[in-house]
Amino acid sequence: MLFSLEMKKEYLTKKDLQAYLKISPATVNRLMLEGLPHVKLKRRVLFRLDLVDKWLEARMVRAKKS
């Protein structure tokens, strides 16, 4: 099977994810414990951007109407 550009997924390191979400390293670790999707490759942790966005979207809090 040939690799197509449509199959390509963007992966972020922990540091990249911190910058993307503007959060601390401790918050990234806490979110991982809460189920934030990630891949561990030996000592390296990677996050697939599309899965992170979907995970966060599923936790979106909607404002209550008064």
PDBQT receptor file of N, H, CA, C and O in Angstrom, charges set to zero:
ATOM      1  N   MET A   1       0.839  -1.180   0.000  1.00  0.00    +0.000 N 
ATOM      2  CA  MET A   1       0.000   0.000   0.000  1.00  0.00    +0.000 C 
ATOM      3  C   MET A   1       0.881   1.239   0.000  1.00  0.00    +0.000 C 
ATOM      4  O   MET A   1       1.815   1.339   0.796  1.00  0.00    +0.000 OA
ATOM      5  N   LEU A   2       0.599   2.159  -0.865  1.00  0.00    +0.000 N 
ATOM      6  H   LEU A   2      -0.159   2.079  -1.511  1.00  0.00    +0.000 HD
ATOM      7  CA  LEU A   2       1.380   3.385  -0.952  1.00  0.00    +0.000 C 
ATOM      8  C   LEU A   2       0.919   4.394   0.078  1.00  0.00    +0.000 C 
ATOM      9  O   LEU A   2      -0.266   4.472   0.403  1.00  0.00    +0.000 OA
ATOM     10  N   PHE A   3       1.850   5.154   0.581  1.00  0.00    +0.000 N 
ATOM     11  H   PHE A   3       2.812   5.090   0.317  1.00  0.00    +0.000 HD
ATOM     12  CA  PHE A   3       1.546   6.213   1.539  1.00  0.00    +0.000 C 
ATOM     13  C   PHE A   3       0.981   7.409   0.791  1.00  0.00    +0.000 C 
ATOM     14  O   PHE A   3       1.592   7.893  -0.162  1.00  0.00    +0.000 OA
ATOM     15  N   SER A   4      -0.173   7.885   1.214  1.00  0.00    +0.000 N 
ATOM     16  H   SER A   4      -0.670   7.493   1.988  1.00  0.00    +0.000 HD
ATOM     17  CA  SER A   4      -0.754   9.061   0.575  1.00  0.00    +0.000 C 
ATOM     18  C   SER A   4      -0.740  10.232   1.553  1.00  0.00    +0.000 C 
ATOM     19  O   SER A   4      -0.697  10.030   2.766  1.00  0.00    +0.000 OA
ATOM     20  N   LEU A   5      -0.775  11.422   1.041  1.00  0.00    +0.000 N 
ATOM     21  H   LEU A   5      -0.810  11.587   0.055  1.00  0.00    +0.000 HD
ATOM     22  CA  LEU A   5      -0.788  12.611   1.897  1.00  0.00    +0.000 C 
ATOM     23  C   LEU A   5      -2.036  12.661   2.759  1.00  0.00    +0.000 C 
ATOM     24  O   LEU A   5      -2.001  13.220   3.855  1.00  0.00    +0.000 OA
ATOM     25  N   GLU A   6      -3.133  12.091   2.292  1.00  0.00    +0.000 N 
ATOM     26  H   GLU A   6      -3.162  11.637   1.401  1.00  0.00    +0.000 HD
ATOM     27  CA  GLU A   6      -4.361  12.071   3.074  1.00  0.00    +0.000 C 
ATOM     28  C   GLU A   6      -4.208  11.232   4.333  1.00  0.00    +0.000 C 
ATOM     29  O   GLU A   6      -4.889  11.483   5.328  1.00  0.00    +0.000 OA
ATOM     30  N   MET A   7      -3.324  10.242   4.306  1.00  0.00    +0.000 N 
ATOM     31  H   MET A   7      -2.771  10.039   3.498  1.00  0.00    +0.000 HD
ATOM     32  CA  MET A   7      -3.125   9.377   5.457  1.00  0.00    +0.000 C 
ATOM     33  C   MET A   7      -2.195  10.007   6.485  1.00  0.00    +0.000 C 
ATOM     34  O   MET A   7      -2.152   9.560   7.631  1.00  0.00    +0.000 OA
ATOM     35  N   LYS A   8      -1.465  11.019   6.101  1.00  0.00    +0.000 N 
ATOM     36  H   LYS A   8      -1.500  11.383   5.170  1.00  0.00    +0.000 HD
ATOM     37  CA  LYS A   8      -0.480  11.627   6.991  1.00  0.00    +0.000 C 
ATOM     38  C   LYS A   8      -1.179  12.320   8.161  1.00  0.00    +0.000 C 
ATOM     39  O   LYS A   8      -2.136  13.069   7.964  1.00  0.00    +0.000 OA
ATOM     40  N   LYS A   9      -0.704  12.070   9.357  1.00  0.00    +0.000 N 
ATOM     41  H   LYS A   9       0.073  11.461   9.517  1.00  0.00    +0.000 HD
ATOM     42  CA  LYS A   9      -1.237  12.697  10.558  1.00  0.00    +0.000 C 
ATOM     43  C   LYS A   9      -0.129  13.513  11.197  1.00  0.00    +0.000 C 
ATOM     44  O   LYS A   9       1.042  13.136  11.154  1.00  0.00    +0.000 OA
ATOM     45  N   GLU A  10      -0.507  14.628  11.786  1.00  0.00    +0.000 N 
ATOM     46  H   GLU A  10      -1.458  14.935  11.822  1.00  0.00    +0.000 HD
ATOM     47  CA  GLU A  10       0.496  15.460  12.439  1.00  0.00    +0.000 C 
ATOM     48  C   GLU A  10       0.611  15.059  13.903  1.00  0.00    +0.000 C 
ATOM     49  O   GLU A  10      -0.386  14.981  14.620  1.00  0.00    +0.000 OA
ATOM     50  N   TYR A  11       1.847  14.804  14.336  1.00  0.00    +0.000 N 
ATOM     51  H   TYR A  11       2.657  14.867  13.753  1.00  0.00    +0.000 HD
ATOM     52  CA  TYR A  11       2.119  14.443  15.718  1.00  0.00    +0.000 C 
ATOM     53  C   TYR A  11       2.859  15.581  16.403  1.00  0.00    +0.000 C 
ATOM     54  O   TYR A  11       3.700  16.249  15.801  1.00  0.00    +0.000 OA
ATOM     55  N   LEU A  12       2.530  15.789  17.677  1.00  0.00    +0.000 N 
ATOM     56  H   LEU A  12       1.847  15.247  18.166  1.00  0.00    +0.000 HD
ATOM     57  CA  LEU A  12       3.177  16.817  18.484  1.00  0.00    +0.000 C 
ATOM     58  C   LEU A  12       3.911  16.167  19.644  1.00  0.00    +0.000 C 
ATOM     59  O   LEU A  12       3.479  15.141  20.170  1.00  0.00    +0.000 OA
ATOM     60  N   THR A  13       5.020  16.768  20.038  1.00  0.00    +0.000 N 
ATOM     61  H   THR A  13       5.372  17.601  19.611  1.00  0.00    +0.000 HD
ATOM     62  CA  THR A  13       5.702  16.345  21.256  1.00  0.00    +0.000 C 
ATOM     63  C   THR A  13       4.977  16.995  22.437  1.00  0.00    +0.000 C 
ATOM     64  O   THR A  13       4.088  17.825  22.250  1.00  0.00    +0.000 OA
ATOM     65  N   LYS A  14       5.366  16.610  23.644  1.00  0.00    +0.000 N 
ATOM     66  H   LYS A  14       6.088  15.936  23.795  1.00  0.00    +0.000 HD
ATOM     67  CA  LYS A  14       4.773  17.235  24.838  1.00  0.00    +0.000 C 
ATOM     68  C   LYS A  14       4.998  18.750  24.821  1.00  0.00    +0.000 C 
ATOM     69  O   LYS A  14       4.100  19.531  25.135  1.00  0.00    +0.000 OA
ATOM     70  N   LYS A  15       6.196  19.137  24.456  1.00  0.00    +0.000 N 
ATOM     71  H   LYS A  15       6.926  18.502  24.201  1.00  0.00    +0.000 HD
ATOM     72  CA  LYS A  15       6.533  20.560  24.419  1.00  0.00    +0.000 C 
ATOM     73  C   LYS A  15       5.691  21.296  23.375  1.00  0.00    +0.000 C 
ATOM     74  O   LYS A  15       5.208  22.401  23.626  1.00  0.00    +0.000 OA
ATOM     75  N   ASP A  16       5.518  20.680  22.205  1.00  0.00    +0.000 N 
ATOM     76  H   ASP A  16       5.910  19.783  22.001  1.00  0.00    +0.000 HD
ATOM     77  CA  ASP A  16       4.679  21.271  21.162  1.00  0.00    +0.000 C 
ATOM     78  C   ASP A  16       3.236  21.407  21.640  1.00  0.00    +0.000 C 
ATOM     79  O   ASP A  16       2.592  22.429  21.403  1.00  0.00    +0.000 OA
ATOM     80  N   LEU A  17       2.730  20.371  22.317  1.00  0.00    +0.000 N 
ATOM     81  H   LEU A  17       3.254  19.540  22.509  1.00  0.00    +0.000 HD
ATOM     82  CA  LEU A  17       1.358  20.390  22.806  1.00  0.00    +0.000 C 
ATOM     83  C   LEU A  17       1.172  21.484  23.856  1.00  0.00    +0.000 C 
ATOM     84  O   LEU A  17       0.151  22.172  23.871  1.00  0.00    +0.000 OA
ATOM     85  N   GLN A  18       2.154  21.638  24.723  1.00  0.00    +0.000 N 
ATOM     86  H   GLN A  18       2.983  21.079  24.711  1.00  0.00    +0.000 HD
ATOM     87  CA  GLN A  18       2.100  22.711  25.731  1.00  0.00    +0.000 C 
ATOM     88  C   GLN A  18       1.963  24.069  25.053  1.00  0.00    +0.000 C 
ATOM     89  O   GLN A  18       1.153  24.898  25.467  1.00  0.00    +0.000 OA
ATOM     90  N   ALA A  19       2.749  24.290  24.020  1.00  0.00    +0.000 N 
ATOM     91  H   ALA A  19       3.407  23.617  23.683  1.00  0.00    +0.000 HD
ATOM     92  CA  ALA A  19       2.702  25.565  23.303  1.00  0.00    +0.000 C 
ATOM     93  C   ALA A  19       1.374  25.717  22.563  1.00  0.00    +0.000 C 
ATOM     94  O   ALA A  19       0.794  26.802  22.556  1.00  0.00    +0.000 OA
ATOM     95  N   TYR A  20       0.892  24.651  21.946  1.00  0.00    +0.000 N 
ATOM     96  H   TYR A  20       1.363  23.769  21.952  1.00  0.00    +0.000 HD
ATOM     97  CA  TYR A  20      -0.354  24.678  21.178  1.00  0.00    +0.000 C 
ATOM     98  C   TYR A  20      -1.546  25.029  22.077  1.00  0.00    +0.000 C 
ATOM     99  O   TYR A  20      -2.406  25.826  21.700  1.00  0.00    +0.000 OA
ATOM    100  N   LEU A  21      -1.585  24.420  23.277  1.00  0.00    +0.000 N 
ATOM    101  H   LEU A  21      -0.887  23.772  23.583  1.00  0.00    +0.000 HD
ATOM    102  CA  LEU A  21      -2.708  24.637  24.194  1.00  0.00    +0.000 C 
ATOM    103  C   LEU A  21      -2.441  25.730  25.228  1.00  0.00    +0.000 C 
ATOM    104  O   LEU A  21      -3.341  26.128  25.968  1.00  0.00    +0.000 OA
ATOM    105  N   LYS A  22      -1.189  26.216  25.272  1.00  0.00    +0.000 N 
ATOM    106  H   LYS A  22      -0.458  25.893  24.671  1.00  0.00    +0.000 HD
ATOM    107  CA  LYS A  22      -0.780  27.235  26.254  1.00  0.00    +0.000 C 
ATOM    108  C   LYS A  22      -1.049  26.750  27.681  1.00  0.00    +0.000 C 
ATOM    109  O   LYS A  22      -1.720  27.415  28.470  1.00  0.00    +0.000 OA
ATOM    110  N   ILE A  23      -0.502  25.565  27.985  1.00  0.00    +0.000 N 
ATOM    111  H   ILE A  23       0.043  25.025  27.344  1.00  0.00    +0.000 HD
ATOM    112  CA  ILE A  23      -0.658  24.960  29.307  1.00  0.00    +0.000 C 
ATOM    113  C   ILE A  23       0.698  24.516  29.828  1.00  0.00    +0.000 C 
ATOM    114  O   ILE A  23       1.674  24.466  29.080  1.00  0.00    +0.000 OA
ATOM    115  N   SER A  24       0.753  24.194  31.110  1.00  0.00    +0.000 N 
ATOM    116  H   SER A  24      -0.041  24.235  31.717  1.00  0.00    +0.000 HD
ATOM    117  CA  SER A  24       1.999  23.788  31.753  1.00  0.00    +0.000 C 
ATOM    118  C   SER A  24       2.273  22.298  31.535  1.00  0.00    +0.000 C 
ATOM    119  O   SER A  24       1.377  21.544  31.155  1.00  0.00    +0.000 OA
ATOM    120  N   PRO A  25       3.522  21.879  31.781  1.00  0.00    +0.000 N 
ATOM    121  CA  PRO A  25       3.849  20.450  31.674  1.00  0.00    +0.000 C 
ATOM    122  C   PRO A  25       3.005  19.607  32.635  1.00  0.00    +0.000 C 
ATOM    123  O   PRO A  25       2.600  18.496  32.294  1.00  0.00    +0.000 OA
ATOM    124  N   ALA A  26       2.746  20.128  33.820  1.00  0.00    +0.000 N 
ATOM    125  H   ALA A  26       3.075  21.031  34.096  1.00  0.00    +0.000 HD
ATOM    126  CA  ALA A  26       1.944  19.398  34.805  1.00  0.00    +0.000 C 
ATOM    127  C   ALA A  26       0.517  19.196  34.294  1.00  0.00    +0.000 C 
ATOM    128  O   ALA A  26      -0.085  18.150  34.536  1.00  0.00    +0.000 OA
ATOM    129  N   THR A  27      -0.018  20.173  33.599  1.00  0.00    +0.000 N 
ATOM    130  H   THR A  27       0.470  21.023  33.402  1.00  0.00    +0.000 HD
ATOM    131  CA  THR A  27      -1.366  20.050  33.052  1.00  0.00    +0.000 C 
ATOM    132  C   THR A  27      -1.404  19.004  31.944  1.00  0.00    +0.000 C 
ATOM    133  O   THR A  27      -2.366  18.243  31.846  1.00  0.00    +0.000 OA
ATOM    134  N   VAL A  28      -0.374  18.956  31.112  1.00  0.00    +0.000 N 
ATOM    135  H   VAL A  28       0.408  19.574  31.191  1.00  0.00    +0.000 HD
ATOM    136  CA  VAL A  28      -0.301  17.917  30.075  1.00  0.00    +0.000 C 
ATOM    137  C   VAL A  28      -0.311  16.544  30.739  1.00  0.00    +0.000 C 
ATOM    138  O   VAL A  28      -1.046  15.656  30.308  1.00  0.00    +0.000 OA
ATOM    139  N   ASN A  29       0.488  16.361  31.773  1.00  0.00    +0.000 N 
ATOM    140  H   ASN A  29       1.085  17.083  32.123  1.00  0.00    +0.000 HD
ATOM    141  CA  ASN A  29       0.551  15.076  32.475  1.00  0.00    +0.000 C 
ATOM    142  C   ASN A  29      -0.795  14.714  33.092  1.00  0.00    +0.000 C 
ATOM    143  O   ASN A  29      -1.211  13.557  33.032  1.00  0.00    +0.000 OA
ATOM    144  N   ARG A  30      -1.477  15.690  33.681  1.00  0.00    +0.000 N 
ATOM    145  H   ARG A  30      -1.139  16.629  33.729  1.00  0.00    +0.000 HD
ATOM    146  CA  ARG A  30      -2.783  15.445  34.287  1.00  0.00    +0.000 C 
ATOM    147  C   ARG A  30      -3.808  15.051  33.220  1.00  0.00    +0.000 C 
ATOM    148  O   ARG A  30      -4.594  14.125  33.419  1.00  0.00    +0.000 OA
ATOM    149  N   LEU A  31      -3.794  15.751  32.099  1.00  0.00    +0.000 N 
ATOM    150  H   LEU A  31      -3.156  16.503  31.936  1.00  0.00    +0.000 HD
ATOM    151  CA  LEU A  31      -4.717  15.420  31.007  1.00  0.00    +0.000 C 
ATOM    152  C   LEU A  31      -4.452  14.018  30.462  1.00  0.00    +0.000 C 
ATOM    153  O   LEU A  31      -5.389  13.308  30.097  1.00  0.00    +0.000 OA
ATOM    154  N   MET A  32      -3.195  13.619  30.407  1.00  0.00    +0.000 N 
ATOM    155  H   MET A  32      -2.434  14.195  30.703  1.00  0.00    +0.000 HD
ATOM    156  CA  MET A  32      -2.861  12.257  29.969  1.00  0.00    +0.000 C 
ATOM    157  C   MET A  32      -3.475  11.234  30.917  1.00  0.00    +0.000 C 
ATOM    158  O   MET A  32      -3.993  10.210  30.471  1.00  0.00    +0.000 OA
ATOM    159  N   LEU A  33      -3.422  11.502  32.219  1.00  0.00    +0.000 N 
ATOM    160  H   LEU A  33      -3.001  12.334  32.581  1.00  0.00    +0.000 HD
ATOM    161  CA  LEU A  33      -4.025  10.599  33.204  1.00  0.00    +0.000 C 
ATOM    162  C   LEU A  33      -5.549  10.569  33.069  1.00  0.00    +0.000 C 
ATOM    163  O   LEU A  33      -6.189   9.572  33.404  1.00  0.00    +0.000 OA
ATOM    164  N   GLU A  34      -6.124  11.667  32.577  1.00  0.00    +0.000 N 
ATOM    165  H   GLU A  34      -5.605  12.477  32.305  1.00  0.00    +0.000 HD
ATOM    166  CA  GLU A  34      -7.578  11.754  32.387  1.00  0.00    +0.000 C 
ATOM    167  C   GLU A  34      -8.020  11.153  31.053  1.00  0.00    +0.000 C 
ATOM    168  O   GLU A  34      -9.214  11.109  30.759  1.00  0.00    +0.000 OA
ATOM    169  N   GLY A  35      -7.062  10.692  30.246  1.00  0.00    +0.000 N 
ATOM    170  H   GLY A  35      -6.092  10.728  30.485  1.00  0.00    +0.000 HD
ATOM    171  CA  GLY A  35      -7.424  10.003  29.015  1.00  0.00    +0.000 C 
ATOM    172  C   GLY A  35      -7.053  10.699  27.721  1.00  0.00    +0.000 C 
ATOM    173  O   GLY A  35      -7.459  10.254  26.647  1.00  0.00    +0.000 OA
ATOM    174  N   LEU A  36      -6.292  11.782  27.794  1.00  0.00    +0.000 N 
ATOM    175  H   LEU A  36      -5.962  12.144  28.666  1.00  0.00    +0.000 HD
ATOM    176  CA  LEU A  36      -5.852  12.456  26.576  1.00  0.00    +0.000 C 
ATOM    177  C   LEU A  36      -5.092  11.453  25.714  1.00  0.00    +0.000 C 
ATOM    178  O   LEU A  36      -4.103  10.878  26.170  1.00  0.00    +0.000 OA
ATOM    179  N   PRO A  37      -5.539  11.230  24.460  1.00  0.00    +0.000 N 
ATOM    180  CA  PRO A  37      -4.895  10.224  23.621  1.00  0.00    +0.000 C 
ATOM    181  C   PRO A  37      -3.437  10.566  23.311  1.00  0.00    +0.000 C 
ATOM    182  O   PRO A  37      -3.113  11.686  22.917  1.00  0.00    +0.000 OA
ATOM    183  N   HIS A  38      -2.573   9.575  23.499  1.00  0.00    +0.000 N 
ATOM    184  H   HIS A  38      -2.836   8.665  23.819  1.00  0.00    +0.000 HD
ATOM    185  CA  HIS A  38      -1.153   9.762  23.228  1.00  0.00    +0.000 C 
ATOM    186  C   HIS A  38      -0.520   8.428  22.876  1.00  0.00    +0.000 C 
ATOM    187  O   HIS A  38      -1.097   7.365  23.109  1.00  0.00    +0.000 OA
ATOM    188  N   VAL A  39       0.678   8.505  22.311  1.00  0.00    +0.000 N 
ATOM    189  H   VAL A  39       1.146   9.368  22.122  1.00  0.00    +0.000 HD
ATOM    190  CA  VAL A  39       1.445   7.317  21.932  1.00  0.00    +0.000 C 
ATOM    191  C   VAL A  39       2.781   7.400  22.648  1.00  0.00    +0.000 C 
ATOM    192  O   VAL A  39       3.428   8.447  22.653  1.00  0.00    +0.000 OA
ATOM    193  N   LYS A  40       3.193   6.291  23.253  1.00  0.00    +0.000 N 
ATOM    194  H   LYS A  40       2.667   5.441  23.249  1.00  0.00    +0.000 HD
ATOM    195  CA  LYS A  40       4.508   6.235  23.891  1.00  0.00    +0.000 C 
ATOM    196  C   LYS A  40       5.429   5.397  23.015  1.00  0.00    +0.000 C 
ATOM    197  O   LYS A  40       5.138   4.243  22.698  1.00  0.00    +0.000 OA
ATOM    198  N   LEU A  41       6.540   6.002  22.636  1.00  0.00    +0.000 N 
ATOM    199  H   LEU A  41       6.777   6.939  22.894  1.00  0.00    +0.000 HD
ATOM    200  CA  LEU A  41       7.586   5.314  21.887  1.00  0.00    +0.000 C 
ATOM    201  C   LEU A  41       8.851   5.375  22.725  1.00  0.00    +0.000 C 
ATOM    202  O   LEU A  41       9.590   6.359  22.710  1.00  0.00    +0.000 OA
ATOM    203  N   LYS A  42       9.075   4.292  23.454  1.00  0.00    +0.000 N 
ATOM    204  H   LYS A  42       8.475   3.493  23.466  1.00  0.00    +0.000 HD
ATOM    205  CA  LYS A  42      10.158   4.251  24.436  1.00  0.00    +0.000 C 
ATOM    206  C   LYS A  42       9.967   5.390  25.434  1.00  0.00    +0.000 C 
ATOM    207  O   LYS A  42       8.982   5.370  26.173  1.00  0.00    +0.000 OA
ATOM    208  N   ARG A  43      10.850   6.376  25.495  1.00  0.00    +0.000 N 
ATOM    209  H   ARG A  43      11.649   6.393  24.895  1.00  0.00    +0.000 HD
ATOM    210  CA  ARG A  43      10.726   7.471  26.454  1.00  0.00    +0.000 C 
ATOM    211  C   ARG A  43      10.018   8.690  25.864  1.00  0.00    +0.000 C 
ATOM    212  O   ARG A  43       9.802   9.686  26.555  1.00  0.00    +0.000 OA
ATOM    213  N   ARG A  44       9.662   8.603  24.592  1.00  0.00    +0.000 N 
ATOM    214  H   ARG A  44       9.838   7.794  24.031  1.00  0.00    +0.000 HD
ATOM    215  CA  ARG A  44       9.048   9.734  23.911  1.00  0.00    +0.000 C 
ATOM    216  C   ARG A  44       7.521   9.603  23.905  1.00  0.00    +0.000 C 
ATOM    217  O   ARG A  44       6.983   8.515  23.698  1.00  0.00    +0.000 OA
ATOM    218  N   VAL A  45       6.841  10.714  24.133  1.00  0.00    +0.000 N 
ATOM    219  H   VAL A  45       7.278  11.597  24.301  1.00  0.00    +0.000 HD
ATOM    220  CA  VAL A  45       5.383  10.743  24.111  1.00  0.00    +0.000 C 
ATOM    221  C   VAL A  45       4.953  11.664  22.977  1.00  0.00    +0.000 C 
ATOM    222  O   VAL A  45       5.423  12.796  22.868  1.00  0.00    +0.000 OA
ATOM    223  N   LEU A  46       4.047  11.162  22.129  1.00  0.00    +0.000 N 
ATOM    224  H   LEU A  46       3.665  10.242  22.217  1.00  0.00    +0.000 HD
ATOM    225  CA  LEU A  46       3.565  11.944  20.998  1.00  0.00    +0.000 C 
ATOM    226  C   LEU A  46       2.047  12.024  21.041  1.00  0.00    +0.000 C 
ATOM    227  O   LEU A  46       1.372  11.121  21.537  1.00  0.00    +0.000 OA
ATOM    228  N   PHE A  47       1.529  13.118  20.514  1.00  0.00    +0.000 N 
ATOM    229  H   PHE A  47       2.077  13.851  20.112  1.00  0.00    +0.000 HD
ATOM    230  CA  PHE A  47       0.099  13.363  20.491  1.00  0.00    +0.000 C 
ATOM    231  C   PHE A  47      -0.320  13.618  19.052  1.00  0.00    +0.000 C 
ATOM    232  O   PHE A  47       0.292  14.437  18.366  1.00  0.00    +0.000 OA
ATOM    233  N   ARG A  48      -1.350  12.931  18.590  1.00  0.00    +0.000 N 
ATOM    234  H   ARG A  48      -1.847  12.266  19.148  1.00  0.00    +0.000 HD
ATOM    235  CA  ARG A  48      -1.869  13.179  17.248  1.00  0.00    +0.000 C 
ATOM    236  C   ARG A  48      -2.837  14.355  17.343  1.00  0.00    +0.000 C 
ATOM    237  O   ARG A  48      -3.843  14.286  18.049  1.00  0.00    +0.000 OA
ATOM    238  N   LEU A  49      -2.531  15.408  16.642  1.00  0.00    +0.000 N 
ATOM    239  H   LEU A  49      -1.714  15.463  16.068  1.00  0.00    +0.000 HD
ATOM    240  CA  LEU A  49      -3.258  16.660  16.754  1.00  0.00    +0.000 C 
ATOM    241  C   LEU A  49      -4.754  16.501  16.530  1.00  0.00    +0.000 C 
ATOM    242  O   LEU A  49      -5.548  17.069  17.279  1.00  0.00    +0.000 OA
ATOM    243  N   ASP A  50      -5.153  15.747  15.526  1.00  0.00    +0.000 N 
ATOM    244  H   ASP A  50      -4.507  15.285  14.918  1.00  0.00    +0.000 HD
ATOM    245  CA  ASP A  50      -6.588  15.601  15.267  1.00  0.00    +0.000 C 
ATOM    246  C   ASP A  50      -7.305  14.895  16.411  1.00  0.00    +0.000 C 
ATOM    247  O   ASP A  50      -8.447  15.234  16.720  1.00  0.00    +0.000 OA
ATOM    248  N   LEU A  51      -6.652  13.916  17.049  1.00  0.00    +0.000 N 
ATOM    249  H   LEU A  51      -5.724  13.641  16.798  1.00  0.00    +0.000 HD
ATOM    250  CA  LEU A  51      -7.266  13.211  18.179  1.00  0.00    +0.000 C 
ATOM    251  C   LEU A  51      -7.333  14.091  19.422  1.00  0.00    +0.000 C 
ATOM    252  O   LEU A  51      -8.298  14.028  20.184  1.00  0.00    +0.000 OA
ATOM    253  N   VAL A  52      -6.310  14.907  19.623  1.00  0.00    +0.000 N 
ATOM    254  H   VAL A  52      -5.526  14.958  19.005  1.00  0.00    +0.000 HD
ATOM    255  CA  VAL A  52      -6.316  15.846  20.752  1.00  0.00    +0.000 C 
ATOM    256  C   VAL A  52      -7.474  16.828  20.588  1.00  0.00    +0.000 C 
ATOM    257  O   VAL A  52      -8.216  17.080  21.537  1.00  0.00    +0.000 OA
ATOM    258  N   ASP A  53      -7.625  17.376  19.397  1.00  0.00    +0.000 N 
ATOM    259  H   ASP A  53      -7.022  17.171  18.626  1.00  0.00    +0.000 HD
ATOM    260  CA  ASP A  53      -8.711  18.327  19.143  1.00  0.00    +0.000 C 
ATOM    261  C   ASP A  53     -10.082  17.681  19.359  1.00  0.00    +0.000 C 
ATOM    262  O   ASP A  53     -10.969  18.301  19.944  1.00  0.00    +0.000 OA
ATOM    263  N   LYS A  54     -10.263  16.446  18.894  1.00  0.00    +0.000 N 
ATOM    264  H   LYS A  54      -9.542  15.941  18.419  1.00  0.00    +0.000 HD
ATOM    265  CA  LYS A  54     -11.535  15.740  19.090  1.00  0.00    +0.000 C 
ATOM    266  C   LYS A  54     -11.790  15.481  20.568  1.00  0.00    +0.000 C 
ATOM    267  O   LYS A  54     -12.916  15.639  21.042  1.00  0.00    +0.000 OA
ATOM    268  N   TRP A  55     -10.748  15.084  21.302  1.00  0.00    +0.000 N 
ATOM    269  H   TRP A  55      -9.834  14.956  20.917  1.00  0.00    +0.000 HD
ATOM    270  CA  TRP A  55     -10.869  14.799  22.731  1.00  0.00    +0.000 C 
ATOM    271  C   TRP A  55     -11.285  16.058  23.482  1.00  0.00    +0.000 C 
ATOM    272  O   TRP A  55     -12.160  16.011  24.347  1.00  0.00    +0.000 OA
ATOM    273  N   LEU A  56     -10.660  17.176  23.154  1.00  0.00    +0.000 N 
ATOM    274  H   LEU A  56      -9.949  17.214  22.452  1.00  0.00    +0.000 HD
ATOM    275  CA  LEU A  56     -11.003  18.438  23.808  1.00  0.00    +0.000 C 
ATOM    276  C   LEU A  56     -12.419  18.890  23.428  1.00  0.00    +0.000 C 
ATOM    277  O   LEU A  56     -13.164  19.378  24.277  1.00  0.00    +0.000 OA
ATOM    278  N   GLU A  57     -12.780  18.731  22.175  1.00  0.00    +0.000 N 
ATOM    279  H   GLU A  57     -12.175  18.335  21.485  1.00  0.00    +0.000 HD
ATOM    280  CA  GLU A  57     -14.118  19.120  21.712  1.00  0.00    +0.000 C 
ATOM    281  C   GLU A  57     -15.205  18.342  22.460  1.00  0.00    +0.000 C 
ATOM    282  O   GLU A  57     -16.257  18.894  22.783  1.00  0.00    +0.000 OA
ATOM    283  N   ALA A  58     -14.948  17.060  22.733  1.00  0.00    +0.000 N 
ATOM    284  H   ALA A  58     -14.094  16.611  22.471  1.00  0.00    +0.000 HD
ATOM    285  CA  ALA A  58     -15.914  16.234  23.445  1.00  0.00    +0.000 C 
ATOM    286  C   ALA A  58     -16.115  16.703  24.885  1.00  0.00    +0.000 C 
ATOM    287  O   ALA A  58     -17.120  16.369  25.512  1.00  0.00    +0.000 OA
ATOM    288  N   ARG A  59     -15.169  17.470  25.406  1.00  0.00    +0.000 N 
ATOM    289  H   ARG A  59     -14.353  17.741  24.897  1.00  0.00    +0.000 HD
ATOM    290  CA  ARG A  59     -15.251  17.972  26.774  1.00  0.00    +0.000 C 
ATOM    291  C   ARG A  59     -15.651  19.441  26.852  1.00  0.00    +0.000 C 
ATOM    292  O   ARG A  59     -15.575  20.067  27.909  1.00  0.00    +0.000 OA
ATOM    293  N   MET A  60     -16.076  19.971  25.719  1.00  0.00    +0.000 N 
ATOM    294  H   MET A  60     -16.137  19.462  24.860  1.00  0.00    +0.000 HD
ATOM    295  CA  MET A  60     -16.473  21.375  25.645  1.00  0.00    +0.000 C 
ATOM    296  C   MET A  60     -17.675  21.618  26.554  1.00  0.00    +0.000 C 
ATOM    297  O   MET A  60     -18.652  20.870  26.526  1.00  0.00    +0.000 OA
ATOM    298  N   VAL A  61     -17.589  22.658  27.348  1.00  0.00    +0.000 N 
ATOM    299  H   VAL A  61     -16.796  23.266  27.372  1.00  0.00    +0.000 HD
ATOM    300  CA  VAL A  61     -18.694  23.032  28.237  1.00  0.00    +0.000 C 
ATOM    301  C   VAL A  61     -19.479  24.133  27.550  1.00  0.00    +0.000 C 
ATOM    302  O   VAL A  61     -18.927  25.165  27.169  1.00  0.00    +0.000 OA
ATOM    303  N   ARG A  62     -20.759  23.901  27.398  1.00  0.00    +0.000 N 
ATOM    304  H   ARG A  62     -21.208  23.063  27.708  1.00  0.00    +0.000 HD
ATOM    305  CA  ARG A  62     -21.625  24.879  26.746  1.00  0.00    +0.000 C 
ATOM    306  C   ARG A  62     -22.172  25.841  27.802  1.00  0.00    +0.000 C 
ATOM    307  O   ARG A  62     -22.522  25.424  28.906  1.00  0.00    +0.000 OA
ATOM    308  N   ALA A  63     -22.243  27.108  27.464  1.00  0.00    +0.000 N 
ATOM    309  H   ALA A  63     -21.958  27.446  26.567  1.00  0.00    +0.000 HD
ATOM    310  CA  ALA A  63     -22.772  28.119  28.390  1.00  0.00    +0.000 C 
ATOM    311  C   ALA A  63     -24.271  27.896  28.580  1.00  0.00    +0.000 C 
ATOM    312  O   ALA A  63     -24.991  27.597  27.627  1.00  0.00    +0.000 OA
ATOM    313  N   LYS A  64     -24.730  28.043  29.815  1.00  0.00    +0.000 N 
ATOM    314  H   LYS A  64     -24.145  28.286  30.589  1.00  0.00    +0.000 HD
ATOM    315  CA  LYS A  64     -26.156  27.914  30.126  1.00  0.00    +0.000 C 
ATOM    316  C   LYS A  64     -26.849  29.232  29.774  1.00  0.00    +0.000 C 
ATOM    317  O   LYS A  64     -26.328  30.318  30.029  1.00  0.00    +0.000 OA
ATOM    318  N   LYS A  65     -28.026  29.104  29.189  1.00  0.00    +0.000 N 
ATOM    319  H   LYS A  65     -28.449  28.222  28.982  1.00  0.00    +0.000 HD
ATOM    320  CA  LYS A  65     -28.808  30.289  28.887  1.00  0.00    +0.000 C 
ATOM    321  C   LYS A  65     -29.602  30.679  30.125  1.00  0.00    +0.000 C 
ATOM    322  O   LYS A  65     -30.154  29.819  30.812  1.00  0.00    +0.000 OA
ATOM    323  N   SER A  66     -29.658  31.967  30.405  1.00  0.00    +0.000 N 
ATOM    324  H   SER A  66     -29.210  32.665  29.847  1.00  0.00    +0.000 HD
ATOM    325  CA  SER A  66     -30.399  32.442  31.588  1.00  0.00    +0.000 C 
ATOM    326  C   SER A  66     -31.844  32.673  31.267  1.00  0.00    +0.000 C 
ATOM    327  O   SER A  66     -32.614  33.073  32.140  1.00  0.00    +0.000 OA
TER     328      SER A  66
